[in-house]
Amino acid sequence: MNGPTWADEIFACGDLPQENTEETEELGARLYERYLELADHVVGNEGVAGVAALVRSFRVEEDFGAYQASLSALERFPLDVLGAGVANSAYALSEMPDCWSGNILLIVAREEPSVRAFNEACASLGTAERESLKRLVAFHESNEWLAEDDDQGKLIVP
């Protein structure tokens, strides 16, 4: 294949310009529209790699509403695939803005099958990835995203 893959393209489009200049407005509009198109094409059978590609695309603080399409797309995956894919995206989660990592972890924490798959996948991650996820889960449990009693203590990173 000569062109970019879907995963490469949604990653690139997720880097929406943050400045409000005429140049970035035009580029931002193009990236925004393409990002929505790519996220809307997700059917949920793209596997763990599809979940990871969506998670990696959450790269900027101000998304102008584009990331809502990917949050919806994540919810189209089977819950076990969602949990495993999010766990396997430890580095991407730790590098994205907190509002997005918290939102993604909350989606996982709200369903028992995704929690179980997340926890199982965490056990096979490398030490650095586990430590990164452990810090992130603890952060979100002490703040708004996983701070509700019903959400705390579910995502267990060994």
Buried (B, 14 or more C-beta within 10 A) or exposed (E): EEEEEBBEBBBBBBEBBEEEEEEBEEEBEEBBEBBBEBBEEBEBEBBBBBBBBBBBBBBBEEBBEBBEBBBEBBBEBBBBBBBBBBBBBBBBBBEBBBBBBBBBBBBBBBBEBBBBBBBBBBEEBEEEBBBBBBEBBEBBBEEEBBEEEEBBEBBEBE
